[in-house]
Amino acid sequence: MGVFVFLPLVLPLTAWPIARLAEHHLHPRSATRLLTAIAVVLAACSTLCLALLMVVGTAQLPGNPLPDGWSDPEVRAALPYDEVAGKVAIPALLGALAGCASITWHHFHVWRVARRALVSLPDRTVAVLPDDAAFAFALPGRRDRIVVSTGMLAELDGPERRALFAHERAHLDARHHRFLLAARLAACANPFLRPLYASVAYTTERWADEEAASVTGSRRGVARAVAKAALVRVSAPGRALAHFAAAGPVPRRVAALLAPGPAASRRPPVFTAAGLAVWGAAAGTAASALSSANSAITLFFVLKAATPL
């Protein structure tokens, strides 16, 4: 198993350059999909290696339920780094799993609370809540709904309201909540992936902004609506739901909308900063997958040989 088991724990650092460059040089749709895929693979590999280290560490603890042969000196010699790293991996993995479980529970709890709050309203695609506080968000489910308060509608004029509804509809159609949840779970599994989650949170909003601009035909109108909504918004139900005036770099979103639309090309030129960052992230992801597979296969055969029939 050797040092290869540690590589997936630190290889997420290779994805840091692409996190910011993808925001500027890739179409938001491509950036969201790429960053989410990289984050999920890197998180899965690092979690697998933590589990492998935990197996090695647990085998050395007295009273463990594992076969006695797994703690033999020959096994310990074939699987180095078990004295400290193996035992540290136990609380690290348990903490990561507990954090992911908490995030998943909170995600569905927010969804259930929001659904219950709309029970008394007509079953329509757009739910208008009589509330002076300004907010709007997309609520996915068996029947997707756009939730907006009367306070938000009062702050926007007709074109700006159309931009708002187009933005929220884009969140629902593209299932942005799934990208956000996957990236957030990945960041919980490996803290080195937090920059990717922050970038996914931004690119999903940019993706919805671009779709709204395409539907309304006015990039400037969407920019004005985003800026105005950000000035008057209050907290939405939580990060589990995508919402119009999402917290974050609103000035960057407005600046991007005031500039020409992003190119629809999925692949940046290789010999550019973005292209090199994409290849670097891809290489790091591939190395992480190979390292975790190598460690898993090595551990399997060593422990199989040490396990009595």
Buried (B, 14 or more C-beta within 10 A) or exposed (E): BBEBBBBBBEBBEBBBBBBBBBBEBBBBBBBBBBBBBBBBBBBBBBBBBBBBBBBBBBBBEEEBEBEEBBBEEEBBEBBBBBEEBBBEBBEBBEEBBEBBEEBBEBBEEBBEEBBEBBEEBEEEEBBBBEEEEBBBBBBBEEEBBBBBBBBBBEBBEEBBBBBBBBBBBBBBEBEBBEBBBBBBBBBBBBEBBBBBBBBBBBBBBBBBBBBBBEBBEBBEBBBBBBBBBBEBBEEBBBBBBBBBBBEEBBEBBBEBBEEEEBEEEEEBEEEEBBBBBBEBBBEBBEBBBBBBBBBBEBBEEBBEEBEEE
